[in-house]
């Protein structure tokens, strides 16, 4: 996220940071629990960033939709988003159970 903060005035650096995030989390239609946990933490931390950085989650979802749509054997954007949502909710429930 530090690189994203610094990329406010550089579109090339911003695209590089988002490209790295895409490689970390969106290479496959099937996310892992670890990827869901990482994505959740980064999105949560990005909420405290200046408005000029933009909405991290919206940008990542826009890029993911484009990437998934271009894959031959993809199950589709909606399927992938359902998988991500399920994993993120499972991670949240597990965290809450451990805390409670």
Secondary structure, DSSP 8 states (H G I E B T S, - for coil): -HHHHHGGG-HHHHHHHHHHHHHHH-SSSS--HHHHHHHHHHHHHHTTS-GGG--HHHHHHHHHHHHHHT-SS---HHHHHHHHHHHHHHHHHHHHHHH-
